[in-house]
Amino acid sequence: MAVQVPSRRPPTTNNGSENAVRGYKLAAKISGCWRTLATLRRHCRIRSYLTTARSHGHHPRAAIRDALNGTCWMPPTPA
């Protein structure tokens, strides 16, 4: 029986812009490239929505559920 222990190591970098790009680069590396500009745009839109929801303390799975139910989560408007 194998037990997987979560890593307690800090992220490789604390640079927010590098963290934001890492997912796109990883997806492109796995598939080789983005097939169309439309799929890249779709991926960027979903990723941005989930990252924003997470940064505002909203669980990404709950944000997806709300979006699919027609009640999209929106960040608060700045004062």
Distance bins in CASP14 RR format, pairs under 12 A and 6 or more apart:
PFRMAT RR
TARGET T0000
AUTHOR 0000-0000-0000
RMODE 2
METHOD distances of the structure
MODEL  1
10 19 0 0 0 0 0 1 0 0 0 0 0
11 18 0 0 0 0 1 0 0 0 0 0 0
11 19 1 0 0 1 0 0 0 0 0 0 0
11 22 0 0 0 0 1 0 0 0 0 0 0
12 18 0 0 0 0 1 0 0 0 0 0 0
12 19 0 0 0 0 1 0 0 0 0 0 0
12 22 0 0 0 0 1 0 0 0 0 0 0
13 19 1 0 0 1 0 0 0 0 0 0 0
13 20 0 0 0 0 0 1 0 0 0 0 0
13 21 0 0 0 0 0 1 0 0 0 0 0
13 22 0 0 0 0 1 0 0 0 0 0 0
15 21 0 0 0 0 1 0 0 0 0 0 0
15 22 0 0 0 0 1 0 0 0 0 0 0
16 22 0 0 0 0 1 0 0 0 0 0 0
16 51 0 0 0 0 1 0 0 0 0 0 0
16 55 0 0 0 0 0 1 0 0 0 0 0
17 24 0 0 0 0 0 1 0 0 0 0 0
17 51 0 0 0 0 0 1 0 0 0 0 0
18 24 0 0 0 0 0 1 0 0 0 0 0
18 25 0 0 0 0 1 0 0 0 0 0 0
19 25 0 0 0 0 0 1 0 0 0 0 0
19 26 0 0 0 0 0 1 0 0 0 0 0
19 47 0 0 0 0 0 1 0 0 0 0 0
19 51 0 0 0 0 1 0 0 0 0 0 0
19 54 0 0 0 0 0 1 0 0 0 0 0
19 55 0 0 0 0 0 1 0 0 0 0 0
20 26 0 0 0 0 0 1 0 0 0 0 0
20 44 0 0 0 0 1 0 0 0 0 0 0
20 47 0 0 0 0 1 0 0 0 0 0 0
20 48 0 0 0 0 1 0 0 0 0 0 0
20 50 0 0 0 0 0 1 0 0 0 0 0
20 51 1 0 0 1 0 0 0 0 0 0 0
20 52 0 0 0 0 0 1 0 0 0 0 0
20 54 0 0 0 0 0 1 0 0 0 0 0
20 55 0 0 0 0 0 1 0 0 0 0 0
21 27 0 0 0 0 0 1 0 0 0 0 0
21 28 0 0 0 0 0 1 0 0 0 0 0
21 29 0 0 0 0 0 1 0 0 0 0 0
21 44 0 0 0 0 0 1 0 0 0 0 0
21 47 0 0 0 0 0 1 0 0 0 0 0
21 48 0 0 0 0 0 1 0 0 0 0 0
21 51 0 0 0 0 0 1 0 0 0 0 0
22 28 0 0 0 0 0 1 0 0 0 0 0
22 29 0 0 0 0 0 1 0 0 0 0 0
22 47 0 0 0 0 0 1 0 0 0 0 0
22 51 0 0 0 0 0 1 0 0 0 0 0
23 29 0 0 0 0 1 0 0 0 0 0 0
23 30 0 0 0 0 1 0 0 0 0 0 0
23 43 0 0 0 0 1 0 0 0 0 0 0
23 44 0 0 0 0 0 1 0 0 0 0 0
23 46 0 0 0 0 0 1 0 0 0 0 0
23 47 1 0 0 1 0 0 0 0 0 0 0
23 48 0 0 0 0 0 1 0 0 0 0 0
23 50 0 0 0 0 0 1 0 0 0 0 0
23 51 0 0 0 0 0 1 0 0 0 0 0
24 30 0 0 0 0 0 1 0 0 0 0 0
24 31 0 0 0 0 0 1 0 0 0 0 0
24 33 0 0 0 0 0 1 0 0 0 0 0
24 34 0 0 0 0 1 0 0 0 0 0 0
24 39 0 0 0 0 0 1 0 0 0 0 0
24 40 0 0 0 0 1 0 0 0 0 0 0
24 41 0 0 0 0 0 1 0 0 0 0 0
24 43 1 0 0 1 0 0 0 0 0 0 0
24 44 1 0 0 1 0 0 0 0 0 0 0
24 46 0 0 0 0 0 1 0 0 0 0 0
24 47 1 0 0 1 0 0 0 0 0 0 0
24 48 0 0 0 0 0 1 0 0 0 0 0
24 51 0 0 0 0 0 1 0 0 0 0 0
25 31 0 0 0 0 0 1 0 0 0 0 0
25 32 0 0 0 0 0 1 0 0 0 0 0
25 33 0 0 0 0 0 1 0 0 0 0 0
25 34 0 0 0 0 0 1 0 0 0 0 0
25 43 0 0 0 0 0 1 0 0 0 0 0
25 47 0 0 0 0 0 1 0 0 0 0 0
26 32 0 0 0 0 0 1 0 0 0 0 0
26 43 0 0 0 0 0 1 0 0 0 0 0
26 47 0 0 0 0 0 1 0 0 0 0 0
27 33 0 0 0 0 1 0 0 0 0 0 0
27 34 0 0 0 0 1 0 0 0 0 0 0
27 35 0 0 0 0 0 1 0 0 0 0 0
27 39 0 0 0 0 1 0 0 0 0 0 0
27 40 0 0 0 0 1 0 0 0 0 0 0
27 42 0 0 0 0 0 1 0 0 0 0 0
27 43 1 0 0 1 0 0 0 0 0 0 0
27 44 0 0 0 0 0 1 0 0 0 0 0
27 46 0 0 0 0 0 1 0 0 0 0 0
27 47 0 0 0 0 1 0 0 0 0 0 0
28 34 1 0 0 1 0 0 0 0 0 0 0
28 35 0 0 0 0 0 1 0 0 0 0 0
28 39 0 0 0 0 0 1 0 0 0 0 0
28 40 0 0 0 0 1 0 0 0 0 0 0
28 43 0 0 0 0 1 0 0 0 0 0 0
28 44 0 0 0 0 0 1 0 0 0 0 0
31 39 0 0 0 0 1 0 0 0 0 0 0
31 40 0 0 0 0 0 1 0 0 0 0 0
31 43 0 0 0 0 0 1 0 0 0 0 0
33 39 0 0 0 0 0 1 0 0 0 0 0
33 40 0 0 0 0 1 0 0 0 0 0 0
34 40 1 0 1 0 0 0 0 0 0 0 0
34 41 0 0 0 0 1 0 0 0 0 0 0
34 42 0 0 0 0 0 1 0 0 0 0 0
34 43 1 0 0 1 0 0 0 0 0 0 0
34 44 0 0 0 0 1 0 0 0 0 0 0
35 42 0 0 0 0 0 1 0 0 0 0 0
35 43 0 0 0 0 0 1 0 0 0 0 0
36 42 0 0 0 0 1 0 0 0 0 0 0
36 43 0 0 0 0 0 1 0 0 0 0 0
37 43 0 0 0 0 0 1 0 0 0 0 0
37 44 0 0 0 0 0 1 0 0 0 0 0
38 44 0 0 0 0 0 1 0 0 0 0 0
38 45 0 0 0 0 0 1 0 0 0 0 0
39 45 0 0 0 0 0 1 0 0 0 0 0
39 46 0 0 0 0 0 1 0 0 0 0 0
40 46 0 0 0 0 0 1 0 0 0 0 0
40 47 0 0 0 0 0 1 0 0 0 0 0
41 47 0 0 0 0 0 1 0 0 0 0 0
41 48 0 0 0 0 0 1 0 0 0 0 0
42 48 0 0 0 0 0 1 0 0 0 0 0
42 49 0 0 0 0 0 1 0 0 0 0 0
43 49 0 0 0 0 0 1 0 0 0 0 0
43 50 0 0 0 0 0 1 0 0 0 0 0
44 50 0 0 0 0 0 1 0 0 0 0 0
44 51 0 0 0 0 0 1 0 0 0 0 0
45 51 0 0 0 0 0 1 0 0 0 0 0
45 52 0 0 0 0 0 1 0 0 0 0 0
45 67 0 0 0 0 0 1 0 0 0 0 0
46 52 0 0 0 0 0 1 0 0 0 0 0
46 53 0 0 0 0 0 1 0 0 0 0 0
46 60 0 0 0 0 0 1 0 0 0 0 0
46 63 0 0 0 0 0 1 0 0 0 0 0
46 64 0 0 0 0 1 0 0 0 0 0 0
46 67 0 0 0 0 1 0 0 0 0 0 0
46 68 0 0 0 0 0 1 0 0 0 0 0
47 53 0 0 0 0 0 1 0 0 0 0 0
47 54 0 0 0 0 0 1 0 0 0 0 0
47 60 0 0 0 0 0 1 0 0 0 0 0
47 63 0 0 0 0 0 1 0 0 0 0 0
47 64 0 0 0 0 0 1 0 0 0 0 0
48 54 0 0 0 0 0 1 0 0 0 0 0
48 55 0 0 0 0 0 1 0 0 0 0 0
48 60 0 0 0 0 0 1 0 0 0 0 0
48 63 0 0 0 0 0 1 0 0 0 0 0
48 75 0 0 0 0 0 1 0 0 0 0 0
49 55 0 0 0 0 0 1 0 0 0 0 0
49 56 0 0 0 0 0 1 0 0 0 0 0
49 58 0 0 0 0 0 1 0 0 0 0 0
49 60 0 0 0 0 1 0 0 0 0 0 0
49 63 1 0 0 1 0 0 0 0 0 0 0
49 64 0 0 0 0 1 0 0 0 0 0 0
49 66 0 0 0 0 0 1 0 0 0 0 0
49 67 1 0 0 1 0 0 0 0 0 0 0
49 72 0 0 0 0 1 0 0 0 0 0 0
49 73 0 0 0 0 1 0 0 0 0 0 0
49 74 0 0 0 0 1 0 0 0 0 0 0
49 75 0 0 0 0 1 0 0 0 0 0 0
50 56 0 0 0 0 0 1 0 0 0 0 0
50 57 0 0 0 0 0 1 0 0 0 0 0
50 58 0 0 0 0 1 0 0 0 0 0 0
50 59 0 0 0 0 1 0 0 0 0 0 0
50 60 1 0 1 0 0 0 0 0 0 0 0
50 61 0 0 0 0 1 0 0 0 0 0 0
50 62 0 0 0 0 0 1 0 0 0 0 0
50 63 1 0 0 1 0 0 0 0 0 0 0
50 64 1 0 0 1 0 0 0 0 0 0 0
50 65 0 0 0 0 0 1 0 0 0 0 0
50 66 0 0 0 0 0 1 0 0 0 0 0
50 67 0 0 0 0 1 0 0 0 0 0 0
50 73 0 0 0 0 0 1 0 0 0 0 0
51 57 0 0 0 0 0 1 0 0 0 0 0
51 58 0 0 0 0 0 1 0 0 0 0 0
51 60 0 0 0 0 1 0 0 0 0 0 0
51 63 0 0 0 0 0 1 0 0 0 0 0
51 75 0 0 0 0 0 1 0 0 0 0 0
52 58 0 0 0 0 1 0 0 0 0 0 0
52 60 0 0 0 0 1 0 0 0 0 0 0
52 63 0 0 0 0 1 0 0 0 0 0 0
52 72 0 0 0 0 0 1 0 0 0 0 0
52 73 0 0 0 0 1 0 0 0 0 0 0
52 74 0 0 0 0 1 0 0 0 0 0 0
52 75 1 0 1 0 0 0 0 0 0 0 0
52 76 0 0 0 0 0 1 0 0 0 0 0
53 59 1 0 0 1 0 0 0 0 0 0 0
53 60 1 0 1 0 0 0 0 0 0 0 0
53 61 0 0 0 0 1 0 0 0 0 0 0
53 62 1 0 0 1 0 0 0 0 0 0 0
53 63 1 1 0 0 0 0 0 0 0 0 0
53 64 0 0 0 0 1 0 0 0 0 0 0
53 65 0 0 0 0 0 1 0 0 0 0 0
53 66 0 0 0 0 1 0 0 0 0 0 0
53 67 0 0 0 0 1 0 0 0 0 0 0
53 72 0 0 0 0 1 0 0 0 0 0 0
53 73 1 0 1 0 0 0 0 0 0 0 0
53 74 0 0 0 0 1 0 0 0 0 0 0
53 75 1 0 0 1 0 0 0 0 0 0 0
53 76 0 0 0 0 0 1 0 0 0 0 0
54 60 1 0 1 0 0 0 0 0 0 0 0
54 61 0 0 0 0 0 1 0 0 0 0 0
54 62 0 0 0 0 0 1 0 0 0 0 0
54 63 0 0 0 0 1 0 0 0 0 0 0
54 64 0 0 0 0 0 1 0 0 0 0 0
54 73 0 0 0 0 0 1 0 0 0 0 0
54 75 0 0 0 0 0 1 0 0 0 0 0
55 63 0 0 0 0 0 1 0 0 0 0 0
55 75 0 0 0 0 1 0 0 0 0 0 0
55 76 0 0 0 0 0 1 0 0 0 0 0
56 62 0 0 0 0 0 1 0 0 0 0 0
56 63 0 0 0 0 1 0 0 0 0 0 0
56 73 0 0 0 0 1 0 0 0 0 0 0
56 74 0 0 0 0 1 0 0 0 0 0 0
56 75 1 0 1 0 0 0 0 0 0 0 0
56 76 1 0 0 1 0 0 0 0 0 0 0
57 63 0 0 0 0 1 0 0 0 0 0 0
57 73 0 0 0 0 0 1 0 0 0 0 0
57 75 0 0 0 0 0 1 0 0 0 0 0
57 76 0 0 0 0 0 1 0 0 0 0 0
58 64 0 0 0 0 0 1 0 0 0 0 0
58 65 0 0 0 0 0 1 0 0 0 0 0
58 66 0 0 0 0 1 0 0 0 0 0 0
58 67 0 0 0 0 0 1 0 0 0 0 0
58 72 0 0 0 0 0 1 0 0 0 0 0
58 73 1 0 1 0 0 0 0 0 0 0 0
58 74 0 0 0 0 0 1 0 0 0 0 0
58 75 0 0 0 0 1 0 0 0 0 0 0
58 76 0 0 0 0 0 1 0 0 0 0 0
59 65 0 0 0 0 1 0 0 0 0 0 0
59 66 0 0 0 0 0 1 0 0 0 0 0
59 73 0 0 0 0 1 0 0 0 0 0 0
60 66 0 0 0 0 0 1 0 0 0 0 0
60 67 0 0 0 0 0 1 0 0 0 0 0
60 73 0 0 0 0 1 0 0 0 0 0 0
61 67 0 0 0 0 0 1 0 0 0 0 0
61 68 0 0 0 0 0 1 0 0 0 0 0
61 73 0 0 0 0 0 1 0 0 0 0 0
62 68 0 0 0 0 0 1 0 0 0 0 0
62 69 0 0 0 0 0 1 0 0 0 0 0
62 71 0 0 0 0 0 1 0 0 0 0 0
62 72 0 0 0 0 0 1 0 0 0 0 0
62 73 1 0 0 1 0 0 0 0 0 0 0
63 69 0 0 0 0 0 1 0 0 0 0 0
63 70 0 0 0 0 0 1 0 0 0 0 0
63 71 0 0 0 0 0 1 0 0 0 0 0
63 72 0 0 0 0 1 0 0 0 0 0 0
63 73 1 0 1 0 0 0 0 0 0 0 0
63 74 0 0 0 0 0 1 0 0 0 0 0
63 75 0 0 0 0 0 1 0 0 0 0 0
64 70 0 0 0 0 0 1 0 0 0 0 0
64 71 0 0 0 0 0 1 0 0 0 0 0
64 72 0 0 0 0 0 1 0 0 0 0 0
64 73 0 0 0 0 1 0 0 0 0 0 0
65 71 0 0 0 0 1 0 0 0 0 0 0
65 72 0 0 0 0 0 1 0 0 0 0 0
65 73 0 0 0 0 1 0 0 0 0 0 0
66 72 1 0 0 1 0 0 0 0 0 0 0
66 73 1 0 1 0 0 0 0 0 0 0 0
66 74 0 0 0 0 1 0 0 0 0 0 0
67 73 1 0 0 1 0 0 0 0 0 0 0
67 74 0 0 0 0 0 1 0 0 0 0 0
END
